[in-house]
Amino acid sequence: MLSPDLILQGRRVVTPDGVQPATVHVRSGTIEHVGPAEKIHMGPAVIDCGDSVLMPGIVDTHVHVNEPGRTEWEGFATATQAAATGGVTTLVDMPLNSIPATTTREGLRAKVEAAAGRLWIDVGLWGGVVPGNAGELDDLLDGGVLGFKAFLVPSGVDEFPNVGETDLRAAMPILAQRGAVLLAHAEVPGPIEAADGVWDGAGPAELRDYGRYLRSRPDAAEVEAVELLIRLSRELGCQVHVVHVSSAEVLPLLKRARVEGLPVTAETCPHYLTFAAEEIPDGGVTFKCAPPIRSRDNRERLWEALRDGVIDLVATDHSPCPPEMKKVASGDFRGAWGGISSLQLALPAVWTGARERGFTAADLAAWMCAAPARLAGLEGRKGAIAPGYDADLVIWDPEASFGVDPERLHHRHKLTPYAGRTLYGVVRRTLLRGETIYENGDFVGTPGGRLLIGRGT
């Protein structure tokens, strides 16, 4: 038997069987063997993780890279560097905010060309469902998208209009026949339009009031959207994934869908698990996202839904924009772009909250590695430390803490609601297919990430 190219050993290795002392053998970029801890003579091909956690690299299935067309918002180079710094080894890019959007074969081709040579980690692509593009969906799947995203409310960009029930009825049977998942921004327009009066007569002071913004995106918008998606999934047999659940009011619906055996899954995001509406100051537009950050009690119900398995995974919804679009000078919640950049901070942000509530690194790996890989059709290759998987790994110190300094972020723009916050969980080293790409503040080598075209490739 050939000797491994690399051996990793540690006392806290997160495997499918839990957190335990273990030794991991890597050959040709693939995990070849995972076994009990053993005495190994140190050398250049051995990494001793000590008491740090050795975990699968994070798989983030909700990232807006925005290239091509809006590369000034982010871009593949900066996004994948930020990801590597945060222990993310695979991301899946959303089809909107780029120009063209990934809603046609031509749009997919533009995305593939834009990514070439710029990837520090592996990247997959979601396609988009928009009004009138049902005839494009087979071509997009044949071209390698991993599934599809749709908005049930206006997305904020003209290139990606929202869909209604008629559009979903045209698209979902095609996806069901191909075994493709539909990811949905689950808010419907009716309750939001009905609540728009909260802004009537609002002057500069009222526009800075987070409470008004929160009331403008009521829980009912999410509840009605999830009800619609579950009904159509039941009727049409299409797998549905509800992205960025913010309202705990949808949890009973998701639980009933699970009991019924419907192919419906859901995610929440680090910001919904970290922040609470009561803590957001007037004019604090860095906290603006859609759906909005809700109450402290709501946040705790989301944590319990993760504990109970009603919410399957955590993804960032990394949604950057140029600083001027955030309206920081005026603090205008109505006019500010709704998005939070957290690709680099996801692991420590979630771990900080998880450790306070008695969760373990194994829970983190289930939510942020295994379940997202499964959603994207990458199980068997990504998301676990097990034989046959890519040796995509992150070594991190769960006891170490740091204060978030925006200038140390590798996102293209440094605005963040996490600024000044103390987080636990310091990423020491990130490996992609057994090669170190980030270590203790420095990038190693050159961009060697791959584009993941097609489910399971």
Wavefront OBJ file of the C-alpha trace (Angstrom):
o trace
v 0.000 0.000 0.000
v 1.338 3.438 -0.946
v 2.257 5.834 1.841
v -0.079 8.813 2.363
v 0.964 12.225 1.119
v -0.224 13.790 4.366
v -1.197 12.633 7.853
v -3.243 14.741 10.255
v -3.756 13.801 13.873
v -5.600 15.423 16.718
v -7.567 14.918 19.876
v -10.717 16.622 18.534
v -11.373 15.245 15.055
v -14.972 15.641 13.867
v -15.973 12.463 12.047
v -19.444 11.119 11.198
v -19.174 9.156 14.464
v -18.597 12.260 16.587
v -15.645 14.184 18.014
v -12.785 11.888 18.951
v -9.011 11.426 18.830
v -8.155 10.250 15.337
v -5.591 10.072 12.570
v -6.468 11.038 9.005
v -4.470 9.812 6.005
v -4.636 11.804 2.759
v -3.421 10.696 -0.646
v -3.805 12.547 -3.960
v -6.126 15.079 -2.358
v -8.558 12.482 -1.033
v -9.085 11.119 2.467
v -7.822 7.555 2.278
v -8.175 6.372 5.872
v -9.558 7.606 9.196
v -8.472 5.615 12.216
v -7.706 5.780 15.927
v -5.043 8.090 17.238
v -1.593 6.574 16.776
v 1.982 7.489 17.544
v 3.445 9.178 14.493
v 6.905 10.623 14.064
v 6.543 14.273 13.141
v 7.740 15.340 9.718
v 6.866 17.632 6.809
v 3.970 15.361 5.825
v 2.398 15.340 9.305
v 0.142 17.977 10.883
v -0.473 17.664 14.611
v -3.692 19.522 15.408
v -3.262 19.060 19.153
v -6.348 20.314 20.998
v -7.598 22.330 18.042
v -10.651 21.010 16.218
v -10.069 19.228 12.916
v -13.336 19.508 10.995
v -14.520 19.156 7.397
v -14.225 22.401 5.499
v -17.430 24.423 5.642
v -19.790 24.193 2.678
v -21.653 27.501 2.294
v -24.571 27.081 -0.104
v -25.829 30.684 -0.003
v -23.281 33.208 -1.296
v -23.770 36.197 -3.601
v -20.457 36.604 -5.442
v -21.941 39.144 -7.928
v -19.422 38.516 -10.712
v -19.615 39.237 -13.628
v -21.331 42.567 -13.945
v -21.209 43.737 -10.335
v -17.687 42.717 -9.375
v -17.361 46.038 -7.538
v -19.798 44.504 -5.019
v -17.602 41.439 -4.365
v -16.101 39.072 -6.971
v -14.720 35.535 -7.050
v -11.188 36.450 -5.927
v -12.190 38.381 -2.795
v -15.107 36.100 -1.914
v -13.050 32.922 -2.061
v -10.159 34.466 -0.121
v -12.557 35.563 2.615
v -14.061 32.080 2.559
v -10.690 30.365 2.941
v -9.856 32.654 5.871
v -13.060 31.509 7.575
v -12.561 27.781 6.988
v -14.981 27.585 4.054
v -13.704 25.221 1.355
v -16.779 25.077 -0.900
v -19.356 27.730 -1.696
v -22.320 27.746 -4.042
v -22.922 31.039 -5.807
v -26.398 32.516 -6.135
v -27.637 33.323 -9.660
v -28.565 36.964 -9.054
v -26.788 40.286 -8.645
v -24.418 39.286 -11.432
v -25.012 40.634 -14.938
v -26.136 38.570 -16.731
v -28.006 36.559 -14.116
v -27.592 32.780 -14.255
v -31.028 32.229 -15.778
v -29.960 31.139 -19.275
v -27.218 28.968 -20.752
v -25.492 32.172 -21.897
v -25.622 33.571 -18.383
v -24.115 30.347 -17.045
v -21.323 30.530 -19.606
v -20.511 34.098 -18.539
v -20.338 32.975 -14.906
v -17.992 30.092 -15.714
v -15.695 32.368 -17.697
v -15.639 34.971 -14.923
v -14.608 32.384 -12.312
v -11.658 30.986 -14.273
v -8.356 31.362 -12.414
v -9.857 33.341 -9.524
v -10.935 30.609 -7.113
v -9.128 29.919 -3.831
v -11.746 27.302 -2.923
v -14.191 25.096 -4.851
v -17.316 26.793 -6.201
v -20.639 25.468 -7.439
v -23.376 27.455 -9.157
v -27.127 27.713 -8.627
v -29.304 28.592 -11.604
v -32.303 30.905 -11.384
v -36.032 30.502 -11.895
v -37.608 33.724 -13.176
v -40.833 34.430 -15.082
v -40.726 32.917 -18.553
v -37.497 30.880 -18.305
v -38.970 27.403 -17.751
v -37.663 26.466 -21.200
v -34.096 27.225 -20.052
v -34.062 24.958 -16.999
v -33.070 21.701 -18.706
v -30.245 23.464 -20.529
v -28.996 24.983 -17.274
v -29.009 21.575 -15.579
v -27.222 20.053 -18.555
v -24.711 22.904 -18.260
v -23.947 21.963 -14.668
v -25.944 24.090 -12.233
v -26.574 22.296 -8.938
v -30.192 23.439 -8.554
v -32.255 26.608 -8.757
v -33.110 29.735 -6.754
v -36.306 31.771 -6.999
v -37.567 34.925 -5.295
v -41.220 35.201 -4.323
v -40.829 38.970 -3.720
v -38.829 41.552 -5.720
v -35.154 40.675 -5.441
v -33.803 44.213 -5.521
v -32.246 43.886 -8.987
v -34.055 44.174 -12.323
v -32.216 41.236 -13.897
v -33.853 38.765 -11.503
v -37.632 39.365 -11.227
v -39.705 37.470 -8.698
v -42.052 34.619 -9.526
v -45.630 33.857 -8.568
v -47.554 30.608 -8.288
v -48.114 30.382 -12.051
v -44.373 30.608 -12.709
v -43.644 28.007 -10.023
v -46.193 25.658 -11.567
v -44.352 25.937 -14.878
v -40.916 25.297 -13.368
v -41.402 22.835 -10.527
v -42.513 19.800 -12.597
v -39.350 20.154 -14.696
v -37.198 20.253 -11.567
v -39.089 17.313 -10.056
v -38.517 15.227 -13.178
v -34.791 16.014 -13.096
v -34.440 15.559 -9.314
v -33.325 19.179 -8.894
v -33.941 21.299 -5.820
v -35.721 24.668 -5.775
v -34.320 27.150 -3.258
v -36.777 29.907 -2.455
v -36.617 33.331 -0.868
v -39.791 32.779 1.134
v -41.611 36.068 1.473
v -44.716 36.953 -0.558
v -45.592 40.525 -1.550
v -49.097 40.865 -0.052
v -48.272 41.336 3.648
v -45.268 43.534 2.792
v -47.352 45.774 0.557
v -50.001 45.987 3.273
v -47.360 47.036 5.825
v -45.748 49.703 3.651
v -47.802 52.363 5.377
v -45.380 52.299 8.294
v -43.225 54.623 6.182
v -45.997 57.149 5.466
v -44.816 60.606 6.418
v -41.459 59.295 7.610
v -38.805 61.969 7.918
v -35.062 61.493 8.497
v -35.522 60.432 12.131
v -38.241 57.884 11.339
v -36.209 56.406 8.485
v -33.500 55.581 11.058
v -35.957 53.580 13.202
v -35.223 49.849 12.981
v -38.616 49.064 14.472
v -40.311 50.568 11.427
v -38.200 48.474 9.079
v -39.020 45.356 11.084
v -42.755 46.090 10.884
v -42.434 46.612 7.120
v -41.398 42.943 6.639
v -43.956 41.106 8.825
v -43.790 37.448 9.820
v -46.922 36.858 7.744
v -44.933 37.345 4.531
v -42.748 34.361 5.433
v -45.622 32.247 6.732
v -47.707 32.662 3.572
v -44.692 31.948 1.356
v -43.789 28.747 3.203
v -47.413 27.611 3.093
v -47.386 28.098 -0.700
v -44.081 26.245 -1.166
v -45.177 23.291 0.956
v -48.474 23.047 -0.906
v -46.761 23.051 -4.300
v -44.098 20.590 -3.150
v -46.845 18.230 -1.998
v -48.748 18.588 -5.264
v -45.883 18.617 -7.772
v -43.314 16.418 -6.012
v -40.527 19.004 -6.243
v -37.804 19.218 -3.614
v -37.947 22.639 -1.938
v -35.393 24.359 0.281
v -36.449 27.466 2.229
v -33.502 29.830 2.458
v -32.690 32.215 5.324
v -35.574 31.465 7.697
v -35.856 34.508 9.966
v -39.336 34.070 11.453
v -39.954 31.363 14.034
v -43.622 31.488 12.999
v -42.805 29.197 10.035
v -41.323 26.462 12.234
v -44.617 24.599 12.879
v -45.199 24.501 9.107
v -41.737 23.066 8.476
v -42.196 20.521 11.255
v -45.509 19.313 9.813
v -43.966 19.039 6.341
v -41.182 16.881 7.803
v -43.680 14.623 9.619
v -45.618 14.307 6.372
v -42.445 13.180 4.616
v -42.369 16.006 2.088
v -39.045 16.889 0.433
v -38.835 20.261 2.209
v -35.735 21.515 4.023
v -34.725 24.866 5.478
v -31.779 26.969 6.561
v -31.146 29.947 8.782
v -28.172 32.323 8.871
v -25.483 33.427 11.339
v -27.025 36.896 11.734
v -30.422 35.512 12.751
v -28.681 33.339 15.345
v -26.461 36.156 16.650
v -28.351 39.440 16.716
v -31.736 40.542 18.070
v -34.001 43.412 17.070
v -33.901 44.841 20.594
v -30.146 45.419 20.230
v -30.133 47.178 16.844
v -29.576 50.934 17.246
v -31.335 53.690 15.329
v -29.525 54.148 12.025
v -27.770 50.771 12.374
v -28.140 49.979 8.698
v -25.273 47.455 8.703
v -27.820 45.131 10.355
v -30.349 45.469 7.525
v -31.200 42.257 5.727
v -34.317 40.738 4.196
v -36.096 39.047 5.837
v -35.165 41.135 8.891
v -33.486 40.238 12.157
v -36.337 39.686 14.611
v -36.729 39.542 18.390
v -34.530 37.907 21.013
v -37.236 35.306 21.729
v -37.515 34.580 18.010
v -33.741 34.008 17.865
v -33.888 31.426 20.640
v -36.679 29.571 18.849
v -34.426 29.320 15.770
v -31.685 27.772 17.915
v -34.189 25.246 19.261
v -35.276 24.432 15.710
v -31.669 23.577 14.902
v -31.520 21.411 18.011
v -34.724 19.614 16.990
v -33.763 19.201 13.335
v -36.606 21.368 12.058
v -33.995 23.661 10.483
v -31.428 21.588 8.607
v -28.472 23.866 8.055
v -26.815 27.249 8.460
v -25.622 29.262 5.448
v -24.444 32.853 5.336
v -26.550 34.601 2.682
v -23.371 36.627 2.162
v -24.821 39.648 0.320
v -22.321 42.494 -0.061
v -22.656 45.862 -1.756
v -20.610 49.056 -2.069
v -20.700 51.088 1.184
v -22.677 53.958 -0.302
v -25.585 51.571 -0.969
v -25.829 50.891 2.768
v -26.762 54.533 3.459
v -24.493 54.656 6.502
v -24.313 58.441 6.512
v -28.093 58.861 6.749
v -28.945 55.585 8.501
v -31.951 55.238 6.172
v -33.379 51.766 6.746
v -35.911 52.121 3.955
v -33.334 53.020 1.306
v -30.342 50.915 2.422
v -29.397 47.726 0.596
v -30.514 44.694 2.563
v -27.619 42.317 2.950
v -24.988 41.215 5.474
v -21.461 40.106 4.571
v -20.332 37.271 6.823
v -18.541 34.698 4.684
v -15.298 35.025 6.674
v -17.041 35.136 10.052
v -19.642 32.378 9.768
v -17.780 29.675 11.682
v -16.895 31.825 14.733
v -20.254 33.634 14.720
v -22.234 30.395 14.829
v -19.810 28.700 17.218
v -19.975 31.632 19.660
v -23.722 31.202 19.968
v -23.604 27.420 19.832
v -21.107 27.003 22.685
v -23.243 29.217 24.928
v -26.189 26.878 24.342
v -24.409 23.570 24.897
v -23.834 22.527 21.306
v -20.640 20.837 20.123
v -18.314 20.977 17.143
v -20.151 17.913 15.819
v -23.358 19.976 15.690
v -21.519 22.711 13.813
v -20.242 20.190 11.269
v -23.737 18.766 10.790
v -25.249 22.218 10.114
v -22.423 23.793 8.114
v -20.680 20.880 6.377
v -22.738 17.708 5.929
v -26.226 19.155 5.406
v -25.189 21.867 2.909
v -23.173 19.310 0.924
v -26.260 17.106 0.808
v -28.423 20.001 -0.379
v -26.040 20.719 -3.258
v -25.729 17.068 -4.265
v -22.096 16.931 -3.124
v -22.476 14.271 -0.423
v -19.894 11.529 -0.801
v -17.324 14.117 -1.782
v -17.733 17.184 0.456
v -18.770 17.784 4.040
v -17.279 14.897 6.039
v -13.985 13.470 7.247
v -14.395 9.976 5.846
v -12.642 7.764 3.282
v -13.287 8.803 -0.295
v -14.090 12.440 0.522
v -12.017 15.374 -0.662
v -9.481 16.340 1.980
v -11.110 19.736 2.475
v -10.374 20.527 6.106
v -10.300 23.330 8.649
v -8.263 23.415 11.850
v -9.661 25.851 14.418
v -9.284 26.690 18.089
v -12.677 26.638 19.848
v -11.405 28.322 23.017
v -9.573 31.227 21.348
v -11.431 34.499 20.853
v -10.892 37.661 18.836
v -12.463 41.073 18.374
v -13.837 41.636 14.874
v -11.703 44.280 13.147
v -13.307 45.157 9.794
v -9.921 45.987 8.294
v -8.855 42.364 8.726
v -11.750 41.081 6.637
v -11.017 39.944 3.094
v -14.488 40.746 1.771
v -14.179 43.475 -0.846
v -16.048 45.882 1.453
v -15.468 46.041 5.190
v -18.878 47.110 6.523
v -20.159 44.580 9.034
v -22.567 44.497 11.985
v -20.038 42.229 13.711
v -17.505 45.086 14.032
v -16.072 45.169 17.566
v -17.875 42.001 18.615
v -15.907 39.284 20.442
v -16.235 35.909 18.741
v -14.905 32.485 19.714
v -13.344 30.040 17.292
v -10.144 31.101 15.548
v -9.354 29.453 12.224
v -5.709 28.393 12.211
v -5.464 26.528 8.908
v -7.604 25.691 5.868
v -6.787 22.864 3.469
v -8.279 22.201 0.036
v -7.774 18.643 -1.208
v -4.939 18.221 1.272
v -3.091 21.406 0.311
v -2.850 24.279 2.779
v -4.399 27.410 1.266
v -4.572 29.566 4.423
v -2.538 29.458 7.634
v -2.458 31.876 10.578
v -3.301 35.008 8.622
v -1.494 34.213 5.380
v -2.602 32.719 2.069
v -0.460 29.893 0.744
v 0.259 29.233 -2.918
v -1.992 30.465 -5.722
v -5.724 30.085 -6.459
v -6.346 26.378 -7.030
v -10.069 26.041 -6.491
v -12.254 24.221 -8.978
v -15.647 24.934 -10.455
v -18.042 22.158 -9.482
v -20.189 21.575 -12.533
v -23.012 19.097 -12.101
v -24.346 17.431 -8.954
v -21.845 15.022 -7.465
v -18.973 16.053 -9.739
l 1 2 3 4 5 6 7 8 9 10 11 12 13 14 15 16 17 18 19 20 21 22 23 24 25 26 27 28 29 30 31 32 33 34 35 36 37 38 39 40 41 42 43 44 45 46 47 48 49 50 51 52 53 54 55 56 57 58 59 60 61 62 63 64 65 66 67 68 69 70 71 72 73 74 75 76 77 78 79 80 81 82 83 84 85 86 87 88 89 90 91 92 93 94 95 96 97 98 99 100 101 102 103 104 105 106 107 108 109 110 111 112 113 114 115 116 117 118 119 120 121 122 123 124 125 126 127 128 129 130 131 132 133 134 135 136 137 138 139 140 141 142 143 144 145 146 147 148 149 150 151 152 153 154 155 156 157 158 159 160 161 162 163 164 165 166 167 168 169 170 171 172 173 174 175 176 177 178 179 180 181 182 183 184 185 186 187 188 189 190 191 192 193 194 195 196 197 198 199 200 201 202 203 204 205 206 207 208 209 210 211 212 213 214 215 216 217 218 219 220 221 222 223 224 225 226 227 228 229 230 231 232 233 234 235 236 237 238 239 240 241 242 243 244 245 246 247 248 249 250 251 252 253 254 255 256 257 258 259 260 261 262 263 264 265 266 267 268 269 270 271 272 273 274 275 276 277 278 279 280 281 282 283 284 285 286 287 288 289 290 291 292 293 294 295 296 297 298 299 300 301 302 303 304 305 306 307 308 309 310 311 312 313 314 315 316 317 318 319 320 321 322 323 324 325 326 327 328 329 330 331 332 333 334 335 336 337 338 339 340 341 342 343 344 345 346 347 348 349 350 351 352 353 354 355 356 357 358 359 360 361 362 363 364 365 366 367 368 369 370 371 372 373 374 375 376 377 378 379 380 381 382 383 384 385 386 387 388 389 390 391 392 393 394 395 396 397 398 399 400 401 402 403 404 405 406 407 408 409 410 411 412 413 414 415 416 417 418 419 420 421 422 423 424 425 426 427 428 429 430 431 432 433 434 435 436 437 438 439 440 441 442 443 444 445 446 447 448 449 450 451 452 453 454 455 456 457
